[in-house]
Amino acid sequence: MRDVAARRALPSSGVQQVAVDGKSLRGGTYGLVERADAPCSHYLVEGRDSLLVGLAPAPGGASSEAAVAADLLSLLELTDTVVTGDANLLTGVLADGIVNAGGGYVLALKGNRGPVHAAVCEMLCVVGGKDVLDEARAESLCDSRTDSGEEAGHGRKEQRRGWAFDVKHFPRVQHYLPHARSVLALVRERSVVTLNGTETSREQHFFVSTREPSDAEAMATFVRAHWEVENGLHQRLDVVLHEDATRIHNGPGAQNLAVVRRAALSVLKADSSFKASLPRRVRQAGGVAPVKSDSSGL
């Protein structure tokens, strides 16, 4: 890993991102399991190119995710690094560890953080509207905002808007995480054209961060990168390497193969000697000749 890190230049901003994520393995009986009360694998991914930098089992499932993540992060140099993660990781112990190691964080805030989440909703949401952002109030309170504009692709249109607020507006957040400087509210609106017409959806998310409240765009960029890492890894592990279809249920075997799959995926994504999709690269690596398309392009 030192050799890999030495050959990777820092991003132009000088700030690196480490995404903390977790994934259960369907059917496993130890170490990697798809049950709410069972263990799962927890791993760290560098935001650029989805480079896997750490992996460990979480024996207590969701309840132990923060502790496992804290142990993994303690192995890394976090100076000039922003750590991103979901709401299970928003704990004082994990946040303290990140800050004490010289890093910062952008962590999701959801209902599992009861009073803290409720205090943010009380300040920013429409009265009587469950978790519906009062955008007029957000505009009046925010220190900075960001708007991606309408983006089209993959048969859908999406727009992401964000508002960043000084944490002083949220005393409960300050008390829970003394090193936090800002709260970010993000709204994602998406429309998809289907056979039955256009379907629209709206999602709202809150985040707590050590970034300054003037950094709405930077925080939204970190969140977006975290979503891409999560989607890219989970989907490719299941669709390309068929992780959820595994029949290896023994704990050490399931755990070892999880490491091998992630290492193999990193190599496949990094290799540029064969220009093709990941499934074709897998066949090529296994000595199976890639299937050529016919004249119809199928």
ChimeraX commands (.cxc) that place a marker at each C-alpha (Angstrom):
marker #1 position 0.00,0.00,0.00 radius 0.5
marker #1 position 2.92,2.36,0.63 radius 0.5
marker #1 position 4.16,1.67,-2.90 radius 0.5
marker #1 position 0.70,2.38,-4.34 radius 0.5
marker #1 position 0.37,5.57,-2.31 radius 0.5
marker #1 position 3.83,6.78,-3.35 radius 0.5
marker #1 position 2.84,6.53,-7.02 radius 0.5
marker #1 position -0.45,8.38,-6.61 radius 0.5
marker #1 position -0.27,12.15,-6.80 radius 0.5
marker #1 position -2.50,14.16,-4.49 radius 0.5
marker #1 position -5.58,15.71,-6.12 radius 0.5
marker #1 position -5.20,19.33,-7.21 radius 0.5
marker #1 position -7.11,20.47,-4.11 radius 0.5
marker #1 position -4.54,18.77,-1.87 radius 0.5
marker #1 position -7.40,17.08,0.02 radius 0.5
marker #1 position -7.96,13.34,-0.19 radius 0.5
marker #1 position -11.20,11.50,0.50 radius 0.5
marker #1 position -11.68,8.16,2.24 radius 0.5
marker #1 position -15.16,6.67,1.97 radius 0.5
marker #1 position -16.16,4.27,4.76 radius 0.5
marker #1 position -18.71,1.74,3.62 radius 0.5
marker #1 position -20.11,-1.66,4.50 radius 0.5
marker #1 position -21.63,-4.58,2.61 radius 0.5
marker #1 position -23.26,-7.82,3.73 radius 0.5
marker #1 position -22.84,-11.09,1.90 radius 0.5
marker #1 position -26.14,-12.84,1.29 radius 0.5
marker #1 position -26.21,-16.37,2.65 radius 0.5
marker #1 position -23.07,-16.21,4.78 radius 0.5
marker #1 position -23.12,-17.58,8.31 radius 0.5
marker #1 position -20.13,-15.77,9.76 radius 0.5
marker #1 position -18.19,-12.63,9.04 radius 0.5
marker #1 position -20.33,-11.56,6.06 radius 0.5
marker #1 position -24.08,-12.01,6.45 radius 0.5
marker #1 position -27.32,-10.50,5.07 radius 0.5
marker #1 position -29.32,-10.18,8.30 radius 0.5
marker #1 position -30.10,-7.05,10.28 radius 0.5
marker #1 position -28.56,-8.48,13.46 radius 0.5
marker #1 position -25.64,-10.28,11.82 radius 0.5
marker #1 position -22.07,-9.34,10.87 radius 0.5
marker #1 position -21.09,-7.64,7.65 radius 0.5
marker #1 position -17.85,-6.59,6.00 radius 0.5
marker #1 position -16.68,-3.04,6.49 radius 0.5
marker #1 position -14.17,-1.38,4.27 radius 0.5
marker #1 position -12.43,1.86,3.41 radius 0.5
marker #1 position -12.17,3.19,-0.11 radius 0.5
marker #1 position -10.16,6.11,-1.39 radius 0.5
marker #1 position -12.46,8.49,-3.23 radius 0.5
marker #1 position -10.37,8.58,-6.38 radius 0.5
marker #1 position -10.69,5.50,-8.61 radius 0.5
marker #1 position -12.33,3.52,-5.77 radius 0.5
marker #1 position -9.03,2.15,-4.45 radius 0.5
marker #1 position -9.67,-0.31,-1.61 radius 0.5
marker #1 position -7.41,0.50,1.34 radius 0.5
marker #1 position -8.87,-1.56,4.19 radius 0.5
marker #1 position -11.28,-4.40,4.99 radius 0.5
marker #1 position -12.49,-6.00,8.22 radius 0.5
marker #1 position -15.49,-7.99,9.48 radius 0.5
marker #1 position -18.06,-6.23,11.67 radius 0.5
marker #1 position -19.12,-9.02,14.08 radius 0.5
marker #1 position -22.03,-7.06,15.55 radius 0.5
marker #1 position -23.58,-5.94,12.29 radius 0.5
marker #1 position -24.79,-2.33,12.12 radius 0.5
marker #1 position -24.27,-1.80,15.85 radius 0.5
marker #1 position -20.52,-2.41,15.55 radius 0.5
marker #1 position -19.89,-0.54,12.29 radius 0.5
marker #1 position -18.60,2.64,13.92 radius 0.5
marker #1 position -16.15,0.76,16.16 radius 0.5
marker #1 position -14.80,-1.32,13.26 radius 0.5
marker #1 position -14.51,1.79,11.08 radius 0.5
marker #1 position -12.64,3.62,13.85 radius 0.5
marker #1 position -10.14,0.75,14.12 radius 0.5
marker #1 position -9.56,0.74,10.36 radius 0.5
marker #1 position -9.17,4.50,10.17 radius 0.5
marker #1 position -6.63,4.43,13.01 radius 0.5
marker #1 position -4.27,2.62,10.60 radius 0.5
marker #1 position -4.28,5.50,8.11 radius 0.5
marker #1 position -2.60,8.88,7.94 radius 0.5
marker #1 position -5.60,11.24,7.83 radius 0.5
marker #1 position -3.91,14.63,7.54 radius 0.5
marker #1 position -5.59,16.62,4.73 radius 0.5
marker #1 position -8.18,13.84,4.38 radius 0.5
marker #1 position -11.97,14.03,4.49 radius 0.5
marker #1 position -13.76,10.89,5.71 radius 0.5
marker #1 position -17.30,10.28,4.43 radius 0.5
marker #1 position -19.80,7.74,5.69 radius 0.5
marker #1 position -23.44,6.95,6.35 radius 0.5
marker #1 position -25.50,7.71,9.46 radius 0.5
marker #1 position -24.30,4.65,11.42 radius 0.5
marker #1 position -20.86,6.25,11.56 radius 0.5
marker #1 position -22.00,9.54,13.07 radius 0.5
marker #1 position -20.71,8.84,16.58 radius 0.5
marker #1 position -18.61,10.93,18.90 radius 0.5
marker #1 position -15.89,8.29,19.22 radius 0.5
marker #1 position -15.42,7.94,15.45 radius 0.5
marker #1 position -15.52,11.69,14.83 radius 0.5
marker #1 position -13.05,12.32,17.67 radius 0.5
marker #1 position -10.65,9.75,16.20 radius 0.5
marker #1 position -10.77,11.36,12.76 radius 0.5
marker #1 position -10.15,14.86,14.09 radius 0.5
marker #1 position -7.40,13.74,16.50 radius 0.5
marker #1 position -5.63,12.11,13.52 radius 0.5
marker #1 position -5.65,15.42,11.64 radius 0.5
marker #1 position -8.60,14.68,9.34 radius 0.5
marker #1 position -12.07,16.03,8.75 radius 0.5
marker #1 position -15.41,14.45,8.02 radius 0.5
marker #1 position -18.71,14.76,6.15 radius 0.5
marker #1 position -21.06,12.25,7.81 radius 0.5
marker #1 position -24.74,11.62,7.14 radius 0.5
marker #1 position -27.30,12.56,9.79 radius 0.5
marker #1 position -30.52,10.53,9.90 radius 0.5
marker #1 position -33.28,9.60,12.31 radius 0.5
marker #1 position -31.13,7.05,14.14 radius 0.5
marker #1 position -29.48,10.03,15.85 radius 0.5
marker #1 position -32.85,10.93,17.41 radius 0.5
marker #1 position -32.63,14.31,19.23 radius 0.5
marker #1 position -29.81,15.63,17.01 radius 0.5
marker #1 position -31.71,14.84,13.80 radius 0.5
marker #1 position -34.95,16.18,15.29 radius 0.5
marker #1 position -33.27,19.47,16.21 radius 0.5
marker #1 position -32.03,19.97,12.64 radius 0.5
marker #1 position -35.47,19.14,11.21 radius 0.5
marker #1 position -37.14,21.51,13.67 radius 0.5
marker #1 position -34.92,24.34,12.47 radius 0.5
marker #1 position -34.99,23.65,8.72 radius 0.5
marker #1 position -38.12,21.68,7.83 radius 0.5
marker #1 position -41.64,22.85,6.99 radius 0.5
marker #1 position -43.93,22.92,10.02 radius 0.5
marker #1 position -46.16,19.86,9.86 radius 0.5
marker #1 position -44.25,18.46,6.91 radius 0.5
marker #1 position -42.28,15.35,7.78 radius 0.5
marker #1 position -38.64,16.02,6.84 radius 0.5
marker #1 position -39.59,18.44,4.05 radius 0.5
marker #1 position -37.01,21.21,3.78 radius 0.5
marker #1 position -38.29,24.77,4.07 radius 0.5
marker #1 position -36.23,26.16,1.21 radius 0.5
marker #1 position -37.12,29.80,1.96 radius 0.5
marker #1 position -35.81,29.41,5.51 radius 0.5
marker #1 position -32.77,27.54,4.22 radius 0.5
marker #1 position -31.96,30.43,1.89 radius 0.5
marker #1 position -32.20,32.94,4.74 radius 0.5
marker #1 position -30.00,30.96,7.15 radius 0.5
marker #1 position -27.36,29.41,4.89 radius 0.5
marker #1 position -23.80,30.68,4.54 radius 0.5
marker #1 position -23.37,29.14,1.09 radius 0.5
marker #1 position -25.30,27.07,-1.40 radius 0.5
marker #1 position -24.69,24.87,-4.44 radius 0.5
marker #1 position -26.75,23.80,-7.45 radius 0.5
marker #1 position -25.66,21.15,-9.94 radius 0.5
marker #1 position -28.17,22.30,-12.54 radius 0.5
marker #1 position -30.19,19.75,-14.46 radius 0.5
marker #1 position -28.09,16.78,-15.54 radius 0.5
marker #1 position -29.36,14.23,-18.06 radius 0.5
marker #1 position -28.09,10.70,-18.64 radius 0.5
marker #1 position -29.04,7.02,-18.47 radius 0.5
marker #1 position -32.65,7.86,-19.29 radius 0.5
marker #1 position -33.15,10.23,-16.38 radius 0.5
marker #1 position -32.75,13.84,-15.36 radius 0.5
marker #1 position -31.36,14.84,-11.98 radius 0.5
marker #1 position -30.71,18.02,-10.08 radius 0.5
marker #1 position -28.92,18.36,-6.74 radius 0.5
marker #1 position -29.17,21.46,-4.59 radius 0.5
marker #1 position -27.46,22.09,-1.27 radius 0.5
marker #1 position -27.35,24.61,1.55 radius 0.5
marker #1 position -24.60,24.84,4.19 radius 0.5
marker #1 position -25.27,26.34,7.63 radius 0.5
marker #1 position -23.08,27.40,10.52 radius 0.5
marker #1 position -23.37,24.79,13.26 radius 0.5
marker #1 position -24.11,27.55,15.79 radius 0.5
marker #1 position -27.73,27.39,14.58 radius 0.5
marker #1 position -27.92,23.84,15.96 radius 0.5
marker #1 position -26.84,23.73,19.66 radius 0.5
marker #1 position -27.63,20.00,19.94 radius 0.5
marker #1 position -25.28,19.23,17.07 radius 0.5
marker #1 position -22.58,21.39,18.67 radius 0.5
marker #1 position -23.00,19.58,21.99 radius 0.5
marker #1 position -22.87,16.14,20.34 radius 0.5
marker #1 position -19.94,16.91,18.03 radius 0.5
marker #1 position -17.92,19.88,19.38 radius 0.5
marker #1 position -15.54,19.86,16.38 radius 0.5
marker #1 position -18.34,20.16,13.80 radius 0.5
marker #1 position -18.47,23.47,11.98 radius 0.5
marker #1 position -21.38,23.08,9.59 radius 0.5
marker #1 position -24.58,21.28,8.69 radius 0.5
marker #1 position -25.35,20.55,5.04 radius 0.5
marker #1 position -28.84,19.99,3.61 radius 0.5
marker #1 position -29.00,18.31,0.21 radius 0.5
marker #1 position -32.05,17.81,-1.99 radius 0.5
marker #1 position -31.95,15.44,-4.98 radius 0.5
marker #1 position -34.75,15.63,-7.53 radius 0.5
marker #1 position -34.92,12.98,-10.25 radius 0.5
marker #1 position -37.27,12.32,-13.15 radius 0.5
marker #1 position -37.30,9.10,-15.16 radius 0.5
marker #1 position -39.24,8.54,-18.39 radius 0.5
marker #1 position -41.09,5.21,-18.32 radius 0.5
marker #1 position -43.73,3.54,-20.49 radius 0.5
marker #1 position -46.38,4.98,-18.18 radius 0.5
marker #1 position -45.05,8.51,-18.31 radius 0.5
marker #1 position -42.54,10.45,-16.23 radius 0.5
marker #1 position -41.87,9.38,-12.66 radius 0.5
marker #1 position -40.38,11.96,-10.32 radius 0.5
marker #1 position -38.76,11.51,-6.92 radius 0.5
marker #1 position -37.34,13.83,-4.29 radius 0.5
marker #1 position -34.84,12.89,-1.60 radius 0.5
marker #1 position -33.55,15.00,1.25 radius 0.5
marker #1 position -30.37,14.37,3.21 radius 0.5
marker #1 position -28.59,16.08,6.11 radius 0.5
marker #1 position -24.85,15.92,6.85 radius 0.5
marker #1 position -22.60,17.17,9.64 radius 0.5
marker #1 position -19.09,18.30,8.77 radius 0.5
marker #1 position -15.87,19.83,10.01 radius 0.5
marker #1 position -15.76,21.89,6.81 radius 0.5
marker #1 position -16.55,25.60,6.99 radius 0.5
marker #1 position -20.17,26.59,6.25 radius 0.5
marker #1 position -18.88,28.54,3.25 radius 0.5
marker #1 position -17.88,25.22,1.59 radius 0.5
marker #1 position -21.28,23.97,0.40 radius 0.5
marker #1 position -20.02,23.03,-3.05 radius 0.5
marker #1 position -16.99,21.15,-1.70 radius 0.5
marker #1 position -19.12,19.21,0.78 radius 0.5
marker #1 position -21.66,18.31,-1.91 radius 0.5
marker #1 position -18.79,17.06,-4.07 radius 0.5
marker #1 position -17.56,14.76,-1.28 radius 0.5
marker #1 position -21.09,13.39,-0.78 radius 0.5
marker #1 position -21.49,12.79,-4.50 radius 0.5
marker #1 position -18.14,10.97,-4.64 radius 0.5
marker #1 position -19.21,8.77,-1.71 radius 0.5
marker #1 position -22.43,7.78,-3.49 radius 0.5
marker #1 position -20.47,6.88,-6.61 radius 0.5
marker #1 position -18.00,4.75,-4.64 radius 0.5
marker #1 position -20.80,2.89,-2.89 radius 0.5
marker #1 position -22.79,2.27,-6.06 radius 0.5
marker #1 position -19.77,1.30,-8.13 radius 0.5
marker #1 position -18.39,-1.20,-5.61 radius 0.5
marker #1 position -21.64,-2.82,-4.51 radius 0.5
marker #1 position -23.01,-3.18,-8.00 radius 0.5
marker #1 position -19.79,-4.52,-9.50 radius 0.5
marker #1 position -19.18,-6.98,-6.69 radius 0.5
marker #1 position -22.65,-8.45,-7.17 radius 0.5
marker #1 position -23.17,-8.09,-10.93 radius 0.5
marker #1 position -19.63,-8.72,-12.21 radius 0.5
marker #1 position -18.13,-10.96,-9.50 radius 0.5
marker #1 position -21.46,-12.43,-8.28 radius 0.5
marker #1 position -20.72,-11.91,-4.60 radius 0.5
marker #1 position -24.33,-12.23,-3.44 radius 0.5
marker #1 position -24.64,-15.54,-5.32 radius 0.5
marker #1 position -21.70,-17.12,-3.51 radius 0.5
marker #1 position -22.19,-20.58,-2.03 radius 0.5
marker #1 position -19.24,-20.28,0.34 radius 0.5
marker #1 position -20.86,-19.94,3.77 radius 0.5
marker #1 position -17.99,-20.78,6.12 radius 0.5
marker #1 position -16.71,-17.71,7.95 radius 0.5
marker #1 position -12.98,-17.73,7.12 radius 0.5
marker #1 position -13.64,-18.86,3.53 radius 0.5
marker #1 position -16.28,-16.18,2.95 radius 0.5
marker #1 position -14.03,-13.57,4.52 radius 0.5
marker #1 position -10.96,-14.55,2.50 radius 0.5
marker #1 position -12.87,-14.61,-0.77 radius 0.5
marker #1 position -14.29,-11.16,0.01 radius 0.5
marker #1 position -10.73,-9.84,0.21 radius 0.5
marker #1 position -9.77,-11.59,-3.04 radius 0.5
marker #1 position -12.81,-10.25,-4.89 radius 0.5
marker #1 position -12.09,-6.67,-3.87 radius 0.5
marker #1 position -8.41,-6.99,-4.76 radius 0.5
marker #1 position -9.34,-8.53,-8.12 radius 0.5
marker #1 position -11.83,-5.74,-8.79 radius 0.5
marker #1 position -9.17,-3.11,-8.05 radius 0.5
marker #1 position -6.77,-4.78,-10.52 radius 0.5
marker #1 position -9.46,-5.13,-13.19 radius 0.5
marker #1 position -10.40,-1.47,-12.90 radius 0.5
marker #1 position -6.78,-0.31,-12.94 radius 0.5
marker #1 position -5.66,-2.42,-15.91 radius 0.5
marker #1 position -5.64,-0.54,-19.22 radius 0.5
marker #1 position -4.05,-3.21,-21.44 radius 0.5
marker #1 position -7.45,-4.54,-22.55 radius 0.5
marker #1 position -10.13,-1.99,-23.44 radius 0.5
marker #1 position -13.45,-3.63,-22.60 radius 0.5
marker #1 position -16.22,-3.84,-20.03 radius 0.5
marker #1 position -15.47,-5.40,-16.65 radius 0.5
marker #1 position -17.33,-8.68,-17.46 radius 0.5
marker #1 position -15.22,-9.06,-20.62 radius 0.5
marker #1 position -12.06,-8.31,-18.64 radius 0.5
marker #1 position -12.98,-11.08,-16.20 radius 0.5
marker #1 position -13.37,-13.54,-19.08 radius 0.5
marker #1 position -10.09,-12.37,-20.61 radius 0.5
marker #1 position -8.27,-12.77,-17.28 radius 0.5
marker #1 position -9.68,-16.28,-16.97 radius 0.5
marker #1 position -8.42,-17.29,-20.40 radius 0.5
marker #1 position -11.88,-17.26,-21.99 radius 0.5
marker #1 position -11.91,-15.56,-25.40 radius 0.5
marker #1 position -14.21,-12.49,-25.37 radius 0.5
marker #1 position -17.43,-12.96,-27.32 radius 0.5
marker #1 position -17.38,-10.91,-30.50 radius 0.5
marker #1 position -20.44,-8.94,-31.48 radius 0.5
marker #1 position -22.27,-9.78,-34.68 radius 0.5
marker #1 position -23.14,-7.36,-37.48 radius 0.5
marker #1 position -26.16,-6.12,-35.53 radius 0.5
marker #1 position -23.88,-5.00,-32.68 radius 0.5
marker #1 position -25.48,-7.39,-30.17 radius 0.5
marker link #1:1,2 radius 0.2
marker link #1:2,3 radius 0.2
marker link #1:3,4 radius 0.2
marker link #1:4,5 radius 0.2
marker link #1:5,6 radius 0.2
marker link #1:6,7 radius 0.2
marker link #1:7,8 radius 0.2
marker link #1:8,9 radius 0.2
marker link #1:9,10 radius 0.2
marker link #1:10,11 radius 0.2
marker link #1:11,12 radius 0.2
marker link #1:12,13 radius 0.2
marker link #1:13,14 radius 0.2
marker link #1:14,15 radius 0.2
marker link #1:15,16 radius 0.2
marker link #1:16,17 radius 0.2
marker link #1:17,18 radius 0.2
marker link #1:18,19 radius 0.2
marker link #1:19,20 radius 0.2
marker link #1:20,21 radius 0.2
marker link #1:21,22 radius 0.2
marker link #1:22,23 radius 0.2
marker link #1:23,24 radius 0.2
marker link #1:24,25 radius 0.2
marker link #1:25,26 radius 0.2
marker link #1:26,27 radius 0.2
marker link #1:27,28 radius 0.2
marker link #1:28,29 radius 0.2
marker link #1:29,30 radius 0.2
marker link #1:30,31 radius 0.2
marker link #1:31,32 radius 0.2
marker link #1:32,33 radius 0.2
marker link #1:33,34 radius 0.2
marker link #1:34,35 radius 0.2
marker link #1:35,36 radius 0.2
marker link #1:36,37 radius 0.2
marker link #1:37,38 radius 0.2
marker link #1:38,39 radius 0.2
marker link #1:39,40 radius 0.2
marker link #1:40,41 radius 0.2
marker link #1:41,42 radius 0.2
marker link #1:42,43 radius 0.2
marker link #1:43,44 radius 0.2
marker link #1:44,45 radius 0.2
marker link #1:45,46 radius 0.2
marker link #1:46,47 radius 0.2
marker link #1:47,48 radius 0.2
marker link #1:48,49 radius 0.2
marker link #1:49,50 radius 0.2
marker link #1:50,51 radius 0.2
marker link #1:51,52 radius 0.2
marker link #1:52,53 radius 0.2
marker link #1:53,54 radius 0.2
marker link #1:54,55 radius 0.2
marker link #1:55,56 radius 0.2
marker link #1:56,57 radius 0.2
marker link #1:57,58 radius 0.2
marker link #1:58,59 radius 0.2
marker link #1:59,60 radius 0.2
marker link #1:60,61 radius 0.2
marker link #1:61,62 radius 0.2
marker link #1:62,63 radius 0.2
marker link #1:63,64 radius 0.2
marker link #1:64,65 radius 0.2
marker link #1:65,66 radius 0.2
marker link #1:66,67 radius 0.2
marker link #1:67,68 radius 0.2
marker link #1:68,69 radius 0.2
marker link #1:69,70 radius 0.2
marker link #1:70,71 radius 0.2
marker link #1:71,72 radius 0.2
marker link #1:72,73 radius 0.2
marker link #1:73,74 radius 0.2
marker link #1:74,75 radius 0.2
marker link #1:75,76 radius 0.2
marker link #1:76,77 radius 0.2
marker link #1:77,78 radius 0.2
marker link #1:78,79 radius 0.2
marker link #1:79,80 radius 0.2
marker link #1:80,81 radius 0.2
marker link #1:81,82 radius 0.2
marker link #1:82,83 radius 0.2
marker link #1:83,84 radius 0.2
marker link #1:84,85 radius 0.2
marker link #1:85,86 radius 0.2
marker link #1:86,87 radius 0.2
marker link #1:87,88 radius 0.2
marker link #1:88,89 radius 0.2
marker link #1:89,90 radius 0.2
marker link #1:90,91 radius 0.2
marker link #1:91,92 radius 0.2
marker link #1:92,93 radius 0.2
marker link #1:93,94 radius 0.2
marker link #1:94,95 radius 0.2
marker link #1:95,96 radius 0.2
marker link #1:96,97 radius 0.2
marker link #1:97,98 radius 0.2
marker link #1:98,99 radius 0.2
marker link #1:99,100 radius 0.2
marker link #1:100,101 radius 0.2
marker link #1:101,102 radius 0.2
marker link #1:102,103 radius 0.2
marker link #1:103,104 radius 0.2
marker link #1:104,105 radius 0.2
marker link #1:105,106 radius 0.2
marker link #1:106,107 radius 0.2
marker link #1:107,108 radius 0.2
marker link #1:108,109 radius 0.2
marker link #1:109,110 radius 0.2
marker link #1:110,111 radius 0.2
marker link #1:111,112 radius 0.2
marker link #1:112,113 radius 0.2
marker link #1:113,114 radius 0.2
marker link #1:114,115 radius 0.2
marker link #1:115,116 radius 0.2
marker link #1:116,117 radius 0.2
marker link #1:117,118 radius 0.2
marker link #1:118,119 radius 0.2
marker link #1:119,120 radius 0.2
marker link #1:120,121 radius 0.2
marker link #1:121,122 radius 0.2
marker link #1:122,123 radius 0.2
marker link #1:123,124 radius 0.2
marker link #1:124,125 radius 0.2
marker link #1:125,126 radius 0.2
marker link #1:126,127 radius 0.2
marker link #1:127,128 radius 0.2
marker link #1:128,129 radius 0.2
marker link #1:129,130 radius 0.2
marker link #1:130,131 radius 0.2
marker link #1:131,132 radius 0.2
marker link #1:132,133 radius 0.2
marker link #1:133,134 radius 0.2
marker link #1:134,135 radius 0.2
marker link #1:135,136 radius 0.2
marker link #1:136,137 radius 0.2
marker link #1:137,138 radius 0.2
marker link #1:138,139 radius 0.2
marker link #1:139,140 radius 0.2
marker link #1:140,141 radius 0.2
marker link #1:141,142 radius 0.2
marker link #1:142,143 radius 0.2
marker link #1:143,144 radius 0.2
marker link #1:144,145 radius 0.2
marker link #1:145,146 radius 0.2
marker link #1:146,147 radius 0.2
marker link #1:147,148 radius 0.2
marker link #1:148,149 radius 0.2
marker link #1:149,150 radius 0.2
marker link #1:150,151 radius 0.2
marker link #1:151,152 radius 0.2
marker link #1:152,153 radius 0.2
marker link #1:153,154 radius 0.2
marker link #1:154,155 radius 0.2
marker link #1:155,156 radius 0.2
marker link #1:156,157 radius 0.2
marker link #1:157,158 radius 0.2
marker link #1:158,159 radius 0.2
marker link #1:159,160 radius 0.2
marker link #1:160,161 radius 0.2
marker link #1:161,162 radius 0.2
marker link #1:162,163 radius 0.2
marker link #1:163,164 radius 0.2
marker link #1:164,165 radius 0.2
marker link #1:165,166 radius 0.2
marker link #1:166,167 radius 0.2
marker link #1:167,168 radius 0.2
marker link #1:168,169 radius 0.2
marker link #1:169,170 radius 0.2
marker link #1:170,171 radius 0.2
marker link #1:171,172 radius 0.2
marker link #1:172,173 radius 0.2
marker link #1:173,174 radius 0.2
marker link #1:174,175 radius 0.2
marker link #1:175,176 radius 0.2
marker link #1:176,177 radius 0.2
marker link #1:177,178 radius 0.2
marker link #1:178,179 radius 0.2
marker link #1:179,180 radius 0.2
marker link #1:180,181 radius 0.2
marker link #1:181,182 radius 0.2
marker link #1:182,183 radius 0.2
marker link #1:183,184 radius 0.2
marker link #1:184,185 radius 0.2
marker link #1:185,186 radius 0.2
marker link #1:186,187 radius 0.2
marker link #1:187,188 radius 0.2
marker link #1:188,189 radius 0.2
marker link #1:189,190 radius 0.2
marker link #1:190,191 radius 0.2
marker link #1:191,192 radius 0.2
marker link #1:192,193 radius 0.2
marker link #1:193,194 radius 0.2
marker link #1:194,195 radius 0.2
marker link #1:195,196 radius 0.2
marker link #1:196,197 radius 0.2
marker link #1:197,198 radius 0.2
marker link #1:198,199 radius 0.2
marker link #1:199,200 radius 0.2
marker link #1:200,201 radius 0.2
marker link #1:201,202 radius 0.2
marker link #1:202,203 radius 0.2
marker link #1:203,204 radius 0.2
marker link #1:204,205 radius 0.2
marker link #1:205,206 radius 0.2
marker link #1:206,207 radius 0.2
marker link #1:207,208 radius 0.2
marker link #1:208,209 radius 0.2
marker link #1:209,210 radius 0.2
marker link #1:210,211 radius 0.2
marker link #1:211,212 radius 0.2
marker link #1:212,213 radius 0.2
marker link #1:213,214 radius 0.2
marker link #1:214,215 radius 0.2
marker link #1:215,216 radius 0.2
marker link #1:216,217 radius 0.2
marker link #1:217,218 radius 0.2
marker link #1:218,219 radius 0.2
marker link #1:219,220 radius 0.2
marker link #1:220,221 radius 0.2
marker link #1:221,222 radius 0.2
marker link #1:222,223 radius 0.2
marker link #1:223,224 radius 0.2
marker link #1:224,225 radius 0.2
marker link #1:225,226 radius 0.2
marker link #1:226,227 radius 0.2
marker link #1:227,228 radius 0.2
marker link #1:228,229 radius 0.2
marker link #1:229,230 radius 0.2
marker link #1:230,231 radius 0.2
marker link #1:231,232 radius 0.2
marker link #1:232,233 radius 0.2
marker link #1:233,234 radius 0.2
marker link #1:234,235 radius 0.2
marker link #1:235,236 radius 0.2
marker link #1:236,237 radius 0.2
marker link #1:237,238 radius 0.2
marker link #1:238,239 radius 0.2
marker link #1:239,240 radius 0.2
marker link #1:240,241 radius 0.2
marker link #1:241,242 radius 0.2
marker link #1:242,243 radius 0.2
marker link #1:243,244 radius 0.2
marker link #1:244,245 radius 0.2
marker link #1:245,246 radius 0.2
marker link #1:246,247 radius 0.2
marker link #1:247,248 radius 0.2
marker link #1:248,249 radius 0.2
marker link #1:249,250 radius 0.2
marker link #1:250,251 radius 0.2
marker link #1:251,252 radius 0.2
marker link #1:252,253 radius 0.2
marker link #1:253,254 radius 0.2
marker link #1:254,255 radius 0.2
marker link #1:255,256 radius 0.2
marker link #1:256,257 radius 0.2
marker link #1:257,258 radius 0.2
marker link #1:258,259 radius 0.2
marker link #1:259,260 radius 0.2
marker link #1:260,261 radius 0.2
marker link #1:261,262 radius 0.2
marker link #1:262,263 radius 0.2
marker link #1:263,264 radius 0.2
marker link #1:264,265 radius 0.2
marker link #1:265,266 radius 0.2
marker link #1:266,267 radius 0.2
marker link #1:267,268 radius 0.2
marker link #1:268,269 radius 0.2
marker link #1:269,270 radius 0.2
marker link #1:270,271 radius 0.2
marker link #1:271,272 radius 0.2
marker link #1:272,273 radius 0.2
marker link #1:273,274 radius 0.2
marker link #1:274,275 radius 0.2
marker link #1:275,276 radius 0.2
marker link #1:276,277 radius 0.2
marker link #1:277,278 radius 0.2
marker link #1:278,279 radius 0.2
marker link #1:279,280 radius 0.2
marker link #1:280,281 radius 0.2
marker link #1:281,282 radius 0.2
marker link #1:282,283 radius 0.2
marker link #1:283,284 radius 0.2
marker link #1:284,285 radius 0.2
marker link #1:285,286 radius 0.2
marker link #1:286,287 radius 0.2
marker link #1:287,288 radius 0.2
marker link #1:288,289 radius 0.2
marker link #1:289,290 radius 0.2
marker link #1:290,291 radius 0.2
marker link #1:291,292 radius 0.2
marker link #1:292,293 radius 0.2
marker link #1:293,294 radius 0.2
marker link #1:294,295 radius 0.2
marker link #1:295,296 radius 0.2
marker link #1:296,297 radius 0.2
marker link #1:297,298 radius 0.2
view
